[in-house]
Amino acid sequence: MEEEANIIEMMDDEGNKLEFEHLLSFEDGEDFYIAFTPVKDMDDFKMGEVLIMKVEEDDENSDLYLPIDSEEELDRLWEIFKQLYYDDDEEEEEE
């Protein structure tokens, strides 16, 4: 059975629509993060690259995706992502 991709659409600074496939959402402490990959190659991002962004809510309870500023924080989040994402893949293969 083929699963439908979970697509997230965003707008860049110039108003262009960008499409990403949602890979995983996860928590680290009290913060929430989302990991996704581009649906097609773009100028700044290539298919297969993983982007991790912090998720916060605005005043209207809409999700805001914020970049990770610290290289140290991004490295820590990447390790969490790999553990969660690839451990899930290994469990599926064992079934």
PyMOL Python script that loads the backbone (N, CA, C, O; Angstrom):
from pymol import cmd

cmd.read_pdbstr("""\
ATOM      1  N   MET A   1       0.849  -1.172   0.000  1.00  0.00           N
ATOM      2  CA  MET A   1       0.000   0.000   0.000  1.00  0.00           C
ATOM      3  C   MET A   1       0.899   1.242   0.000  1.00  0.00           C
ATOM      4  O   MET A   1       1.860   1.313   0.766  1.00  0.00           O
ATOM      5  N   GLU A   2       0.596   2.189  -0.833  1.00  0.00           N
ATOM      6  CA  GLU A   2       1.379   3.406  -0.931  1.00  0.00           C
ATOM      7  C   GLU A   2       0.797   4.477  -0.012  1.00  0.00           C
ATOM      8  O   GLU A   2      -0.401   4.758  -0.056  1.00  0.00           O
ATOM      9  N   GLU A   3       1.651   5.071   0.822  1.00  0.00           N
ATOM     10  CA  GLU A   3       1.190   6.109   1.724  1.00  0.00           C
ATOM     11  C   GLU A   3       1.290   7.470   1.051  1.00  0.00           C
ATOM     12  O   GLU A   3       2.220   7.733   0.288  1.00  0.00           O
ATOM     13  N   GLU A   4       0.324   8.329   1.341  1.00  0.00           N
ATOM     14  CA  GLU A   4       0.369   9.681   0.802  1.00  0.00           C
ATOM     15  C   GLU A   4       1.369  10.505   1.611  1.00  0.00           C
ATOM     16  O   GLU A   4       1.377  10.441   2.841  1.00  0.00           O
ATOM     17  N   ALA A   5       2.196  11.264   0.939  1.00  0.00           N
ATOM     18  CA  ALA A   5       3.207  12.085   1.607  1.00  0.00           C
ATOM     19  C   ALA A   5       2.535  13.201   2.394  1.00  0.00           C
ATOM     20  O   ALA A   5       1.518  13.751   1.973  1.00  0.00           O
ATOM     21  N   ASN A   6       3.112  13.521   3.529  1.00  0.00           N
ATOM     22  CA  ASN A   6       2.628  14.608   4.361  1.00  0.00           C
ATOM     23  C   ASN A   6       3.377  15.865   3.930  1.00  0.00           C
ATOM     24  O   ASN A   6       4.521  16.071   4.335  1.00  0.00           O
ATOM     25  N   ILE A   7       2.752  16.695   3.121  1.00  0.00           N
ATOM     26  CA  ILE A   7       3.403  17.850   2.516  1.00  0.00           C
ATOM     27  C   ILE A   7       3.103  19.117   3.315  1.00  0.00           C
ATOM     28  O   ILE A   7       1.959  19.384   3.683  1.00  0.00           O
ATOM     29  N   ILE A   8       4.156  19.888   3.572  1.00  0.00           N
ATOM     30  CA  ILE A   8       4.052  21.178   4.233  1.00  0.00           C
ATOM     31  C   ILE A   8       4.402  22.235   3.197  1.00  0.00           C
ATOM     32  O   ILE A   8       5.447  22.160   2.552  1.00  0.00           O
ATOM     33  N   GLU A   9       3.531  23.212   3.043  1.00  0.00           N
ATOM     34  CA  GLU A   9       3.796  24.304   2.109  1.00  0.00           C
ATOM     35  C   GLU A   9       4.175  25.549   2.893  1.00  0.00           C
ATOM     36  O   GLU A   9       3.527  25.901   3.879  1.00  0.00           O
ATOM     37  N   MET A  10       5.237  26.213   2.441  1.00  0.00           N
ATOM     38  CA  MET A  10       5.692  27.458   3.058  1.00  0.00           C
ATOM     39  C   MET A  10       5.963  28.473   1.960  1.00  0.00           C
ATOM     40  O   MET A  10       6.077  28.128   0.784  1.00  0.00           O
ATOM     41  N   MET A  11       6.063  29.715   2.362  1.00  0.00           N
ATOM     42  CA  MET A  11       6.395  30.785   1.431  1.00  0.00           C
ATOM     43  C   MET A  11       7.780  31.315   1.785  1.00  0.00           C
ATOM     44  O   MET A  11       8.106  31.501   2.957  1.00  0.00           O
ATOM     45  N   ASP A  12       8.590  31.555   0.754  1.00  0.00           N
ATOM     46  CA  ASP A  12       9.896  32.163   1.012  1.00  0.00           C
ATOM     47  C   ASP A  12       9.741  33.676   1.091  1.00  0.00           C
ATOM     48  O   ASP A  12       8.632  34.199   0.989  1.00  0.00           O
ATOM     49  N   ASP A  13      10.854  34.374   1.272  1.00  0.00           N
ATOM     50  CA  ASP A  13      10.818  35.834   1.428  1.00  0.00           C
ATOM     51  C   ASP A  13      10.288  36.549   0.196  1.00  0.00           C
ATOM     52  O   ASP A  13       9.830  37.688   0.292  1.00  0.00           O
ATOM     53  N   GLU A  14      10.345  35.893  -0.967  1.00  0.00           N
ATOM     54  CA  GLU A  14       9.885  36.501  -2.215  1.00  0.00           C
ATOM     55  C   GLU A  14       8.472  36.076  -2.593  1.00  0.00           C
ATOM     56  O   GLU A  14       7.987  36.415  -3.672  1.00  0.00           O
ATOM     57  N   GLY A  15       7.808  35.331  -1.703  1.00  0.00           N
ATOM     58  CA  GLY A  15       6.434  34.914  -1.959  1.00  0.00           C
ATOM     59  C   GLY A  15       6.296  33.648  -2.777  1.00  0.00           C
ATOM     60  O   GLY A  15       5.190  33.314  -3.201  1.00  0.00           O
ATOM     61  N   ASN A  16       7.389  32.928  -3.013  1.00  0.00           N
ATOM     62  CA  ASN A  16       7.330  31.671  -3.754  1.00  0.00           C
ATOM     63  C   ASN A  16       6.909  30.535  -2.832  1.00  0.00           C
ATOM     64  O   ASN A  16       7.351  30.458  -1.686  1.00  0.00           O
ATOM     65  N   LYS A  17       6.043  29.646  -3.344  1.00  0.00           N
ATOM     66  CA  LYS A  17       5.591  28.506  -2.568  1.00  0.00           C
ATOM     67  C   LYS A  17       6.672  27.435  -2.580  1.00  0.00           C
ATOM     68  O   LYS A  17       7.185  27.064  -3.636  1.00  0.00           O
ATOM     69  N   LEU A  18       7.012  26.943  -1.389  1.00  0.00           N
ATOM     70  CA  LEU A  18       7.985  25.863  -1.234  1.00  0.00           C
ATOM     71  C   LEU A  18       7.283  24.667  -0.615  1.00  0.00           C
ATOM     72  O   LEU A  18       6.490  24.828   0.312  1.00  0.00           O
ATOM     73  N   GLU A  19       7.565  23.467  -1.116  1.00  0.00           N
ATOM     74  CA  GLU A  19       6.931  22.265  -0.588  1.00  0.00           C
ATOM     75  C   GLU A  19       7.978  21.346   0.028  1.00  0.00           C
ATOM     76  O   GLU A  19       9.022  21.070  -0.563  1.00  0.00           O
ATOM     77  N   PHE A  20       7.663  20.880   1.239  1.00  0.00           N
ATOM     78  CA  PHE A  20       8.532  19.976   1.972  1.00  0.00           C
ATOM     79  C   PHE A  20       7.721  18.771   2.441  1.00  0.00           C
ATOM     80  O   PHE A  20       6.526  18.883   2.715  1.00  0.00           O
ATOM     81  N   GLU A  21       8.373  17.634   2.529  1.00  0.00           N
ATOM     82  CA  GLU A  21       7.742  16.450   3.101  1.00  0.00           C
ATOM     83  C   GLU A  21       8.090  16.383   4.580  1.00  0.00           C
ATOM     84  O   GLU A  21       9.262  16.437   4.953  1.00  0.00           O
ATOM     85  N   HIS A  22       7.067  16.266   5.420  1.00  0.00           N
ATOM     86  CA  HIS A  22       7.265  16.146   6.866  1.00  0.00           C
ATOM     87  C   HIS A  22       7.845  14.767   7.154  1.00  0.00           C
ATOM     88  O   HIS A  22       7.264  13.752   6.772  1.00  0.00           O
ATOM     89  N   LEU A  23       8.987  14.734   7.825  1.00  0.00           N
ATOM     90  CA  LEU A  23       9.624  13.470   8.178  1.00  0.00           C
ATOM     91  C   LEU A  23       9.330  13.062   9.608  1.00  0.00           C
ATOM     92  O   LEU A  23       9.045  11.898   9.888  1.00  0.00           O
ATOM     93  N   LEU A  24       9.402  14.035  10.517  1.00  0.00           N
ATOM     94  CA  LEU A  24       9.306  13.697  11.931  1.00  0.00           C
ATOM     95  C   LEU A  24       9.125  14.965  12.749  1.00  0.00           C
ATOM     96  O   LEU A  24       9.715  16.000  12.441  1.00  0.00           O
ATOM     97  N   SER A  25       8.308  14.881  13.789  1.00  0.00           N
ATOM     98  CA  SER A  25       8.217  15.937  14.797  1.00  0.00           C
ATOM     99  C   SER A  25       8.695  15.333  16.102  1.00  0.00           C
ATOM    100  O   SER A  25       8.419  14.168  16.389  1.00  0.00           O
ATOM    101  N   PHE A  26       9.410  16.118  16.894  1.00  0.00           N
ATOM    102  CA  PHE A  26       9.929  15.585  18.150  1.00  0.00           C
ATOM    103  C   PHE A  26      10.119  16.698  19.166  1.00  0.00           C
ATOM    104  O   PHE A  26      10.128  17.883  18.832  1.00  0.00           O
ATOM    105  N   GLU A  27      10.272  16.277  20.424  1.00  0.00           N
ATOM    106  CA  GLU A  27      10.486  17.198  21.523  1.00  0.00           C
ATOM    107  C   GLU A  27      11.927  17.086  22.006  1.00  0.00           C
ATOM    108  O   GLU A  27      12.553  16.031  21.910  1.00  0.00           O
ATOM    109  N   ASP A  28      12.430  18.186  22.523  1.00  0.00           N
ATOM    110  CA  ASP A  28      13.700  18.203  23.237  1.00  0.00           C
ATOM    111  C   ASP A  28      13.497  19.128  24.418  1.00  0.00           C
ATOM    112  O   ASP A  28      13.458  20.348  24.262  1.00  0.00           O
ATOM    113  N   GLY A  29      13.368  18.551  25.590  1.00  0.00           N
ATOM    114  CA  GLY A  29      13.014  19.352  26.762  1.00  0.00           C
ATOM    115  C   GLY A  29      11.602  19.866  26.597  1.00  0.00           C
ATOM    116  O   GLY A  29      10.678  19.086  26.362  1.00  0.00           O
ATOM    117  N   GLU A  30      11.424  21.162  26.716  1.00  0.00           N
ATOM    118  CA  GLU A  30      10.104  21.769  26.564  1.00  0.00           C
ATOM    119  C   GLU A  30       9.864  22.295  25.161  1.00  0.00           C
ATOM    120  O   GLU A  30       8.795  22.839  24.886  1.00  0.00           O
ATOM    121  N   ASP A  31      10.828  22.148  24.273  1.00  0.00           N
ATOM    122  CA  ASP A  31      10.724  22.683  22.917  1.00  0.00           C
ATOM    123  C   ASP A  31      10.309  21.606  21.920  1.00  0.00           C
ATOM    124  O   ASP A  31      10.602  20.425  22.105  1.00  0.00           O
ATOM    125  N   PHE A  32       9.623  22.031  20.862  1.00  0.00           N
ATOM    126  CA  PHE A  32       9.174  21.140  19.804  1.00  0.00           C
ATOM    127  C   PHE A  32       9.901  21.488  18.514  1.00  0.00           C
ATOM    128  O   PHE A  32      10.186  22.653  18.236  1.00  0.00           O
ATOM    129  N   TYR A  33      10.196  20.444  17.728  1.00  0.00           N
ATOM    130  CA  TYR A  33      10.934  20.618  16.475  1.00  0.00           C
ATOM    131  C   TYR A  33      10.271  19.807  15.375  1.00  0.00           C
ATOM    132  O   TYR A  33       9.543  18.850  15.639  1.00  0.00           O
ATOM    133  N   ILE A  34      10.534  20.204  14.145  1.00  0.00           N
ATOM    134  CA  ILE A  34      10.032  19.485  12.985  1.00  0.00           C
ATOM    135  C   ILE A  34      11.203  19.257  12.030  1.00  0.00           C
ATOM    136  O   ILE A  34      12.064  20.119  11.853  1.00  0.00           O
ATOM    137  N   ALA A  35      11.209  18.081  11.428  1.00  0.00           N
ATOM    138  CA  ALA A  35      12.233  17.755  10.431  1.00  0.00           C
ATOM    139  C   ALA A  35      11.512  17.469   9.119  1.00  0.00           C
ATOM    140  O   ALA A  35      10.520  16.740   9.091  1.00  0.00           O
ATOM    141  N   PHE A  36      12.020  18.050   8.030  1.00  0.00           N
ATOM    142  CA  PHE A  36      11.419  17.816   6.730  1.00  0.00           C
ATOM    143  C   PHE A  36      12.479  17.873   5.648  1.00  0.00           C
ATOM    144  O   PHE A  36      13.613  18.294   5.879  1.00  0.00           O
ATOM    145  N   THR A  37      12.078  17.433   4.445  1.00  0.00           N
ATOM    146  CA  THR A  37      12.973  17.420   3.293  1.00  0.00           C
ATOM    147  C   THR A  37      12.237  18.031   2.101  1.00  0.00           C
ATOM    148  O   THR A  37      11.019  17.887   1.992  1.00  0.00           O
ATOM    149  N   PRO A  38      12.958  18.710   1.208  1.00  0.00           N
ATOM    150  CA  PRO A  38      12.292  19.298   0.040  1.00  0.00           C
ATOM    151  C   PRO A  38      11.667  18.227  -0.854  1.00  0.00           C
ATOM    152  O   PRO A  38      12.228  17.145  -1.024  1.00  0.00           O
ATOM    153  N   VAL A  39      10.507  18.537  -1.420  1.00  0.00           N
ATOM    154  CA  VAL A  39       9.837  17.634  -2.355  1.00  0.00           C
ATOM    155  C   VAL A  39      10.583  17.606  -3.687  1.00  0.00           C
ATOM    156  O   VAL A  39      10.607  16.583  -4.372  1.00  0.00           O
ATOM    157  N   LYS A  40      11.196  18.744  -4.050  1.00  0.00           N
ATOM    158  CA  LYS A  40      12.002  18.822  -5.268  1.00  0.00           C
ATOM    159  C   LYS A  40      13.196  19.732  -4.995  1.00  0.00           C
ATOM    160  O   LYS A  40      13.177  20.513  -4.043  1.00  0.00           O
ATOM    161  N   ASP A  41      14.221  19.636  -5.814  1.00  0.00           N
ATOM    162  CA  ASP A  41      15.398  20.481  -5.650  1.00  0.00           C
ATOM    163  C   ASP A  41      15.021  21.953  -5.740  1.00  0.00           C
ATOM    164  O   ASP A  41      14.185  22.347  -6.553  1.00  0.00           O
ATOM    165  N   MET A  42      15.652  22.753  -4.894  1.00  0.00           N
ATOM    166  CA  MET A  42      15.452  24.197  -4.882  1.00  0.00           C
ATOM    167  C   MET A  42      16.832  24.843  -4.946  1.00  0.00           C
ATOM    168  O   MET A  42      17.853  24.156  -4.905  1.00  0.00           O
ATOM    169  N   ASP A  43      16.852  26.170  -5.048  1.00  0.00           N
ATOM    170  CA  ASP A  43      18.133  26.871  -5.076  1.00  0.00           C
ATOM    171  C   ASP A  43      18.953  26.596  -3.818  1.00  0.00           C
ATOM    172  O   ASP A  43      20.147  26.308  -3.900  1.00  0.00           O
ATOM    173  N   ASP A  44      18.304  26.688  -2.648  1.00  0.00           N
ATOM    174  CA  ASP A  44      19.020  26.563  -1.378  1.00  0.00           C
ATOM    175  C   ASP A  44      19.021  25.159  -0.787  1.00  0.00           C
ATOM    176  O   ASP A  44      19.873  24.840   0.042  1.00  0.00           O
ATOM    177  N   PHE A  45      18.079  24.317  -1.201  1.00  0.00           N
ATOM    178  CA  PHE A  45      17.923  22.991  -0.613  1.00  0.00           C
ATOM    179  C   PHE A  45      17.765  21.938  -1.703  1.00  0.00           C
ATOM    180  O   PHE A  45      17.116  22.179  -2.720  1.00  0.00           O
ATOM    181  N   LYS A  46      18.349  20.794  -1.489  1.00  0.00           N
ATOM    182  CA  LYS A  46      18.257  19.687  -2.443  1.00  0.00           C
ATOM    183  C   LYS A  46      17.419  18.566  -1.839  1.00  0.00           C
ATOM    184  O   LYS A  46      17.375  18.403  -0.620  1.00  0.00           O
ATOM    185  N   MET A  47      16.759  17.800  -2.692  1.00  0.00           N
ATOM    186  CA  MET A  47      15.993  16.644  -2.239  1.00  0.00           C
ATOM    187  C   MET A  47      16.912  15.747  -1.424  1.00  0.00           C
ATOM    188  O   MET A  47      18.077  15.558  -1.773  1.00  0.00           O
ATOM    189  N   GLY A  48      16.389  15.203  -0.351  1.00  0.00           N
ATOM    190  CA  GLY A  48      17.170  14.319   0.504  1.00  0.00           C
ATOM    191  C   GLY A  48      17.836  15.033   1.661  1.00  0.00           C
ATOM    192  O   GLY A  48      18.185  14.399   2.658  1.00  0.00           O
ATOM    193  N   GLU A  49      18.023  16.354   1.550  1.00  0.00           N
ATOM    194  CA  GLU A  49      18.567  17.106   2.678  1.00  0.00           C
ATOM    195  C   GLU A  49      17.497  17.205   3.755  1.00  0.00           C
ATOM    196  O   GLU A  49      16.311  17.343   3.456  1.00  0.00           O
ATOM    197  N   VAL A  50      17.921  17.135   4.995  1.00  0.00           N
ATOM    198  CA  VAL A  50      16.992  17.230   6.115  1.00  0.00           C
ATOM    199  C   VAL A  50      17.139  18.597   6.758  1.00  0.00           C
ATOM    200  O   VAL A  50      18.244  19.035   7.079  1.00  0.00           O
ATOM    201  N   LEU A  51      16.014  19.258   6.937  1.00  0.00           N
ATOM    202  CA  LEU A  51      15.978  20.558   7.612  1.00  0.00           C
ATOM    203  C   LEU A  51      15.262  20.376   8.943  1.00  0.00           C
ATOM    204  O   LEU A  51      14.202  19.753   9.004  1.00  0.00           O
ATOM    205  N   ILE A  52      15.835  20.914   9.992  1.00  0.00           N
ATOM    206  CA  ILE A  52      15.219  20.860  11.316  1.00  0.00           C
ATOM    207  C   ILE A  52      14.937  22.293  11.742  1.00  0.00           C
ATOM    208  O   ILE A  52      15.810  23.159  11.688  1.00  0.00           O
ATOM    209  N   MET A  53      13.696  22.525  12.169  1.00  0.00           N
ATOM    210  CA  MET A  53      13.308  23.868  12.612  1.00  0.00           C
ATOM    211  C   MET A  53      12.543  23.760  13.925  1.00  0.00           C
ATOM    212  O   MET A  53      11.894  22.753  14.206  1.00  0.00           O
ATOM    213  N   LYS A  54      12.637  24.814  14.714  1.00  0.00           N
ATOM    214  CA  LYS A  54      11.905  24.889  15.970  1.00  0.00           C
ATOM    215  C   LYS A  54      10.463  25.302  15.671  1.00  0.00           C
ATOM    216  O   LYS A  54      10.221  26.141  14.804  1.00  0.00           O
ATOM    217  N   VAL A  55       9.511  24.712  16.389  1.00  0.00           N
ATOM    218  CA  VAL A  55       8.094  25.019  16.201  1.00  0.00           C
ATOM    219  C   VAL A  55       7.609  25.834  17.396  1.00  0.00           C
ATOM    220  O   VAL A  55       7.753  25.417  18.545  1.00  0.00           O
ATOM    221  N   GLU A  56       7.036  26.995  17.114  1.00  0.00           N
ATOM    222  CA  GLU A  56       6.402  27.824  18.140  1.00  0.00           C
ATOM    223  C   GLU A  56       5.045  28.252  17.613  1.00  0.00           C
ATOM    224  O   GLU A  56       4.787  28.209  16.410  1.00  0.00           O
ATOM    225  N   GLU A  57       4.181  28.666  18.530  1.00  0.00           N
ATOM    226  CA  GLU A  57       2.860  29.165  18.131  1.00  0.00           C
ATOM    227  C   GLU A  57       2.853  30.678  18.191  1.00  0.00           C
ATOM    228  O   GLU A  57       3.451  31.281  19.082  1.00  0.00           O
ATOM    229  N   ASP A  58       2.160  31.292  17.219  1.00  0.00           N
ATOM    230  CA  ASP A  58       2.000  32.744  17.264  1.00  0.00           C
ATOM    231  C   ASP A  58       0.754  33.080  18.082  1.00  0.00           C
ATOM    232  O   ASP A  58       0.150  32.193  18.685  1.00  0.00           O
ATOM    233  N   ASP A  59       0.373  34.339  18.104  1.00  0.00           N
ATOM    234  CA  ASP A  59      -0.774  34.784  18.896  1.00  0.00           C
ATOM    235  C   ASP A  59      -2.099  34.194  18.427  1.00  0.00           C
ATOM    236  O   ASP A  59      -3.074  34.176  19.179  1.00  0.00           O
ATOM    237  N   GLU A  60      -2.137  33.714  17.187  1.00  0.00           N
ATOM    238  CA  GLU A  60      -3.363  33.139  16.624  1.00  0.00           C
ATOM    239  C   GLU A  60      -3.334  31.617  16.653  1.00  0.00           C
ATOM    240  O   GLU A  60      -4.128  30.973  15.966  1.00  0.00           O
ATOM    241  N   ASN A  61      -2.421  31.026  17.445  1.00  0.00           N
ATOM    242  CA  ASN A  61      -2.245  29.573  17.574  1.00  0.00           C
ATOM    243  C   ASN A  61      -1.881  28.897  16.264  1.00  0.00           C
ATOM    244  O   ASN A  61      -2.206  27.727  16.058  1.00  0.00           O
ATOM    245  N   SER A  62      -1.210  29.620  15.377  1.00  0.00           N
ATOM    246  CA  SER A  62      -0.676  29.037  14.147  1.00  0.00           C
ATOM    247  C   SER A  62       0.781  28.665  14.396  1.00  0.00           C
ATOM    248  O   SER A  62       1.490  29.343  15.139  1.00  0.00           O
ATOM    249  N   ASP A  63       1.216  27.576  13.761  1.00  0.00           N
ATOM    250  CA  ASP A  63       2.596  27.147  13.920  1.00  0.00           C
ATOM    251  C   ASP A  63       3.547  28.062  13.167  1.00  0.00           C
ATOM    252  O   ASP A  63       3.299  28.430  12.019  1.00  0.00           O
ATOM    253  N   LEU A  64       4.625  28.418  13.823  1.00  0.00           N
ATOM    254  CA  LEU A  64       5.718  29.150  13.206  1.00  0.00           C
ATOM    255  C   LEU A  64       6.926  28.227  13.193  1.00  0.00           C
ATOM    256  O   LEU A  64       7.218  27.579  14.198  1.00  0.00           O
ATOM    257  N   TYR A  65       7.631  28.158  12.074  1.00  0.00           N
ATOM    258  CA  TYR A  65       8.837  27.347  11.965  1.00  0.00           C
ATOM    259  C   TYR A  65      10.034  28.283  11.968  1.00  0.00           C
ATOM    260  O   TYR A  65      10.200  29.102  11.064  1.00  0.00           O
ATOM    261  N   LEU A  66      10.866  28.154  12.996  1.00  0.00           N
ATOM    262  CA  LEU A  66      11.987  29.062  13.187  1.00  0.00           C
ATOM    263  C   LEU A  66      13.310  28.340  12.955  1.00  0.00           C
ATOM    264  O   LEU A  66      13.462  27.182  13.341  1.00  0.00           O
ATOM    265  N   PRO A  67      14.264  29.017  12.327  1.00  0.00           N
ATOM    266  CA  PRO A  67      15.569  28.388  12.092  1.00  0.00           C
ATOM    267  C   PRO A  67      16.318  28.168  13.407  1.00  0.00           C
ATOM    268  O   PRO A  67      16.083  28.858  14.399  1.00  0.00           O
ATOM    269  N   ILE A  68      17.214  27.200  13.388  1.00  0.00           N
ATOM    270  CA  ILE A  68      18.079  26.923  14.531  1.00  0.00           C
ATOM    271  C   ILE A  68      19.332  27.780  14.355  1.00  0.00           C
ATOM    272  O   ILE A  68      20.052  27.630  13.368  1.00  0.00           O
ATOM    273  N   ASP A  69      19.594  28.671  15.298  1.00  0.00           N
ATOM    274  CA  ASP A  69      20.698  29.611  15.173  1.00  0.00           C
ATOM    275  C   ASP A  69      22.042  29.042  15.624  1.00  0.00           C
ATOM    276  O   ASP A  69      23.086  29.384  15.068  1.00  0.00           O
ATOM    277  N   SER A  70      22.011  28.192  16.609  1.00  0.00           N
ATOM    278  CA  SER A  70      23.240  27.684  17.203  1.00  0.00           C
ATOM    279  C   SER A  70      23.686  26.382  16.542  1.00  0.00           C
ATOM    280  O   SER A  70      22.899  25.444  16.413  1.00  0.00           O
ATOM    281  N   GLU A  71      24.943  26.328  16.127  1.00  0.00           N
ATOM    282  CA  GLU A  71      25.499  25.110  15.535  1.00  0.00           C
ATOM    283  C   GLU A  71      25.496  23.970  16.552  1.00  0.00           C
ATOM    284  O   GLU A  71      25.265  22.816  16.193  1.00  0.00           O
ATOM    285  N   GLU A  72      25.750  24.290  17.810  1.00  0.00           N
ATOM    286  CA  GLU A  72      25.740  23.295  18.878  1.00  0.00           C
ATOM    287  C   GLU A  72      24.341  22.698  19.050  1.00  0.00           C
ATOM    288  O   GLU A  72      24.189  21.482  19.169  1.00  0.00           O
ATOM    289  N   GLU A  73      23.328  23.556  19.061  1.00  0.00           N
ATOM    290  CA  GLU A  73      21.942  23.085  19.190  1.00  0.00           C
ATOM    291  C   GLU A  73      21.555  22.238  17.980  1.00  0.00           C
ATOM    292  O   GLU A  73      20.919  21.195  18.133  1.00  0.00           O
ATOM    293  N   LEU A  74      21.929  22.673  16.795  1.00  0.00           N
ATOM    294  CA  LEU A  74      21.610  21.922  15.585  1.00  0.00           C
ATOM    295  C   LEU A  74      22.269  20.547  15.602  1.00  0.00           C
ATOM    296  O   LEU A  74      21.646  19.560  15.210  1.00  0.00           O
ATOM    297  N   ASP A  75      23.510  20.470  16.046  1.00  0.00           N
ATOM    298  CA  ASP A  75      24.192  19.171  16.149  1.00  0.00           C
ATOM    299  C   ASP A  75      23.463  18.244  17.121  1.00  0.00           C
ATOM    300  O   ASP A  75      23.288  17.060  16.834  1.00  0.00           O
ATOM    301  N   ARG A  76      23.033  18.780  18.276  1.00  0.00           N
ATOM    302  CA  ARG A  76      22.299  17.982  19.262  1.00  0.00           C
ATOM    303  C   ARG A  76      20.969  17.492  18.678  1.00  0.00           C
ATOM    304  O   ARG A  76      20.599  16.330  18.848  1.00  0.00           O
ATOM    305  N   LEU A  77      20.259  18.388  17.991  1.00  0.00           N
ATOM    306  CA  LEU A  77      18.972  18.018  17.398  1.00  0.00           C
ATOM    307  C   LEU A  77      19.144  16.995  16.285  1.00  0.00           C
ATOM    308  O   LEU A  77      18.304  16.110  16.128  1.00  0.00           O
ATOM    309  N   TRP A  78      20.220  17.101  15.509  1.00  0.00           N
ATOM    310  CA  TRP A  78      20.495  16.144  14.444  1.00  0.00           C
ATOM    311  C   TRP A  78      20.686  14.750  15.027  1.00  0.00           C
ATOM    312  O   TRP A  78      20.194  13.774  14.461  1.00  0.00           O
ATOM    313  N   GLU A  79      21.388  14.643  16.146  1.00  0.00           N
ATOM    314  CA  GLU A  79      21.598  13.342  16.792  1.00  0.00           C
ATOM    315  C   GLU A  79      20.266  12.766  17.280  1.00  0.00           C
ATOM    316  O   GLU A  79      20.017  11.569  17.139  1.00  0.00           O
ATOM    317  N   ILE A  80      19.418  13.613  17.849  1.00  0.00           N
ATOM    318  CA  ILE A  80      18.090  13.154  18.294  1.00  0.00           C
ATOM    319  C   ILE A  80      17.278  12.692  17.097  1.00  0.00           C
ATOM    320  O   ILE A  80      16.654  11.632  17.137  1.00  0.00           O
ATOM    321  N   PHE A  81      17.283  13.488  16.023  1.00  0.00           N
ATOM    322  CA  PHE A  81      16.546  13.123  14.813  1.00  0.00           C
ATOM    323  C   PHE A  81      17.014  11.763  14.288  1.00  0.00           C
ATOM    324  O   PHE A  81      16.192  10.886  14.020  1.00  0.00           O
ATOM    325  N   LYS A  82      18.321  11.585  14.140  1.00  0.00           N
ATOM    326  CA  LYS A  82      18.845  10.322  13.600  1.00  0.00           C
ATOM    327  C   LYS A  82      18.413   9.138  14.448  1.00  0.00           C
ATOM    328  O   LYS A  82      18.009   8.104  13.916  1.00  0.00           O
ATOM    329  N   GLN A  83      18.496   9.286  15.762  1.00  0.00           N
ATOM    330  CA  GLN A  83      18.105   8.189  16.639  1.00  0.00           C
ATOM    331  C   GLN A  83      16.622   7.845  16.464  1.00  0.00           C
ATOM    332  O   GLN A  83      16.268   6.673  16.341  1.00  0.00           O
ATOM    333  N   LEU A  84      15.765   8.853  16.451  1.00  0.00           N
ATOM    334  CA  LEU A  84      14.330   8.614  16.315  1.00  0.00           C
ATOM    335  C   LEU A  84      13.965   8.106  14.926  1.00  0.00           C
ATOM    336  O   LEU A  84      13.216   7.138  14.798  1.00  0.00           O
ATOM    337  N   TYR A  85      14.481   8.742  13.896  1.00  0.00           N
ATOM    338  CA  TYR A  85      14.094   8.424  12.519  1.00  0.00           C
ATOM    339  C   TYR A  85      14.621   7.061  12.090  1.00  0.00           C
ATOM    340  O   TYR A  85      13.879   6.256  11.527  1.00  0.00           O
ATOM    341  N   TYR A  86      15.881   6.804  12.348  1.00  0.00           N
ATOM    342  CA  TYR A  86      16.462   5.556  11.880  1.00  0.00           C
ATOM    343  C   TYR A  86      16.112   4.379  12.775  1.00  0.00           C
ATOM    344  O   TYR A  86      16.062   3.247  12.293  1.00  0.00           O
ATOM    345  N   ASP A  87      15.866   4.605  14.064  1.00  0.00           N
ATOM    346  CA  ASP A  87      15.384   3.527  14.917  1.00  0.00           C
ATOM    347  C   ASP A  87      14.007   3.075  14.475  1.00  0.00           C
ATOM    348  O   ASP A  87      13.710   1.882  14.522  1.00  0.00           O
ATOM    349  N   ASP A  88      13.147   4.013  14.041  1.00  0.00           N
ATOM    350  CA  ASP A  88      11.827   3.655  13.519  1.00  0.00           C
ATOM    351  C   ASP A  88      11.962   2.807  12.260  1.00  0.00           C
ATOM    352  O   ASP A  88      11.211   1.847  12.089  1.00  0.00           O
ATOM    353  N   ASP A  89      12.907   3.140  11.370  1.00  0.00           N
ATOM    354  CA  ASP A  89      13.134   2.364  10.156  1.00  0.00           C
ATOM    355  C   ASP A  89      13.567   0.951  10.480  1.00  0.00           C
ATOM    356  O   ASP A  89      13.096   0.004   9.851  1.00  0.00           O
ATOM    357  N   GLU A  90      14.455   0.786  11.450  1.00  0.00           N
ATOM    358  CA  GLU A  90      14.943  -0.534  11.816  1.00  0.00           C
ATOM    359  C   GLU A  90      13.818  -1.383  12.403  1.00  0.00           C
ATOM    360  O   GLU A  90      13.743  -2.581  12.130  1.00  0.00           O
ATOM    361  N   GLU A  91      12.929  -0.765  13.220  1.00  0.00           N
ATOM    362  CA  GLU A  91      11.809  -1.499  13.785  1.00  0.00           C
ATOM    363  C   GLU A  91      10.855  -1.990  12.704  1.00  0.00           C
ATOM    364  O   GLU A  91      10.348  -3.108  12.792  1.00  0.00           O
ATOM    365  N   GLU A  92      10.602  -1.165  11.678  1.00  0.00           N
ATOM    366  CA  GLU A  92       9.724  -1.564  10.578  1.00  0.00           C
ATOM    367  C   GLU A  92      10.322  -2.735   9.808  1.00  0.00           C
ATOM    368  O   GLU A  92       9.590  -3.640   9.404  1.00  0.00           O
ATOM    369  N   GLU A  93      11.634  -2.737   9.596  1.00  0.00           N
ATOM    370  CA  GLU A  93      12.289  -3.818   8.868  1.00  0.00           C
ATOM    371  C   GLU A  93      12.203  -5.125   9.633  1.00  0.00           C
ATOM    372  O   GLU A  93      12.122  -6.188   9.018  1.00  0.00           O
ATOM    373  N   GLU A  94      12.218  -5.075  10.971  1.00  0.00           N
ATOM    374  CA  GLU A  94      12.161  -6.273  11.778  1.00  0.00           C
ATOM    375  C   GLU A  94      10.788  -6.910  11.773  1.00  0.00           C
ATOM    376  O   GLU A  94      10.667  -8.111  12.012  1.00  0.00           O
ATOM    377  N   GLU A  95       9.745  -6.131  11.505  1.00  0.00           N
ATOM    378  CA  GLU A  95       8.360  -6.649  11.539  1.00  0.00           C
ATOM    379  C   GLU A  95       8.041  -7.522  10.359  1.00  0.00           C
ATOM    380  O   GLU A  95       6.924  -8.027  10.248  1.00  0.00           O
TER     381      GLU A  95
END
""", "prot")
cmd.dss("prot")
cmd.show_as("cartoon", "prot")
cmd.util.cbc("prot")
cmd.orient("prot")
